[in-house]
Amino acid sequence: MMTEFMKYPFLDLSDATRPFRDELVEAARRVIDSGRYVGGDENLSLESELSGLTGATHAIGVSNGLDALRLTLRAAVETGRLAPGDKVAVAANTFIASVLAISDAGLTPLLIDPDETTMNISSEGVAKAVAMGARAVMPVHLYGCLAWDEEIAAETERSGLFLIEDAAQAIGASRRMADGSVARAGSLGDAAAFSFYPTKNVGALGDGGAATASDEKLAQTIRTLANYGSDRRYHNVLIGFNCRLDPIQAAFIRVKLAHTDRLNEERRKKACIYNESIVNPAIVKPAMPADPNAAVWHQYVVRTDSRDRFRDYLAANGVGTDIHYPTPPHMQPCYASLAHGPLPVAERLAATVVSLPIAESTSTDDARIIAEIINSYRG
Ligand SMILES: *Cc1c(COP(=O)(O)O)cnc(C)c1O
């Protein structure tokens, strides 16, 4: 979008790749020499490493994050956990993929206005969804912050909802619960979906994704659906797809997955600098979670009523920004006929959010300078 040179780019993926170059080359060499180009050991190793990281019993590598979501929802229908047409509650300000997955599985998206402070679904939102007949809830850990607390857990359990996390932006996020246990993204409910799209905190060099699940039958059904619906070679029990993860991407993902906590910590440092240093009445900063580990800061999203002017000002000062997301799903042409109530918060957020640089291409020193530039903005 902004093609002019930025001293502080929003994101430069080559900066994210460079520190891992030698390991990535070695990973590629391993796959090239293995003679195994679909499935195999790289995928199995990634799946067991992902189980370890998330605490989920089962992990299944798939082609991308959207496929992880849609195959999991289809598997929930195949296994009888959900029925065709069931309502699935999801925050109305999510990325379109969350909603596309619900539609693809023959289920009904139930868009819930998010909490304006956390920008995520609240326990009140989940309760409202239950009252409206929701049979499932998809907490989206938007911008990398867990959409999860004791109240949501209690509401989900009380109502017997199927819970699928959209954890595409939140790999490695965790939260200490009141009873002292640690809840980790990927093991908060029945299933979860992760994305390794190159811009995500742990990115592949292409598309990649994974589903996690607590139930063996559900996990097996996701795996079967992703592989032509066959439970063994040339034996098709479901009308499936080819949504497999390439082993070369699995090998690349494994390189970065081993550094998940450090990569997240680096983003956290920059979020803390922004949070402490940005002081400007025209700019609303994102809420910091009580447990710092609950946010992995996929994006650092501020809000302002004068967004275009703010972005132009930042660009003129060499700071690249982006918008996540300018148009909420219910205002997209493809969802013109989707029934929903008023969604004023989602619409207000879409009109005011601005994402600041926070990825590997931004240093902590850069974050301090960007904060100063923002403080000099006259809204
Ligand atoms: C990236 C993303 C997805 C989809 O992942 P892909 O790998 O791009 O298909 C789904 N939900 C959210 C919230 C995302 O950010």
Ligand as a Chemical Component Dictionary entry (heavy atoms), coordinates in Angstrom:
data_LIG
# 
_chem_comp.id                   LIG 
_chem_comp.type                 NON-POLYMER 
_chem_comp.pdbx_formal_charge   0 
_chem_comp.three_letter_code    LIG 
# 
loop_
_chem_comp_atom.comp_id 
_chem_comp_atom.atom_id 
_chem_comp_atom.alt_atom_id 
_chem_comp_atom.type_symbol 
_chem_comp_atom.charge 
_chem_comp_atom.model_Cartn_x 
_chem_comp_atom.model_Cartn_y 
_chem_comp_atom.model_Cartn_z 
_chem_comp_atom.pdbx_ordinal 
LIG C1 C1 C 0 -4.107 -15.630 9.703  1  
LIG C2 C2 C 0 -5.394 -15.899 10.341 2  
LIG C3 C3 C 0 -6.228 -16.955 9.939  3  
LIG C4 C4 C 0 -5.990 -17.782 8.707  4  
LIG O1 O1 O 0 -4.738 -18.348 8.603  5  
LIG P1 P1 P 0 -4.151 -18.649 7.134  6  
LIG O2 O2 O 0 -2.959 -19.499 7.441  7  
LIG O3 O3 O 0 -3.789 -17.333 6.547  8  
LIG O4 O4 O 0 -5.179 -19.364 6.373  9  
LIG C5 C5 C 0 -7.374 -17.196 10.653 10 
LIG N1 N1 N 0 -7.726 -16.441 11.698 11 
LIG C6 C6 C 0 -6.970 -15.400 12.106 12 
LIG C7 C7 C 0 -7.410 -14.621 13.292 13 
LIG C8 C8 C 0 -5.791 -15.088 11.438 14 
LIG O5 O5 O 0 -5.071 -14.047 11.840 15 
# 
loop_
_chem_comp_bond.comp_id 
_chem_comp_bond.atom_id_1 
_chem_comp_bond.atom_id_2 
_chem_comp_bond.value_order 
_chem_comp_bond.pdbx_ordinal 
LIG C1 C2 SING 1  
LIG C2 C3 SING 2  
LIG C2 C8 DOUB 3  
LIG C3 C4 SING 4  
LIG C3 C5 DOUB 5  
LIG C4 O1 SING 6  
LIG O1 P1 SING 7  
LIG P1 O2 DOUB 8  
LIG P1 O3 SING 9  
LIG P1 O4 SING 10 
LIG C5 N1 SING 11 
LIG N1 C6 DOUB 12 
LIG C6 C7 SING 13 
LIG C6 C8 SING 14 
LIG C8 O5 SING 15 
# 
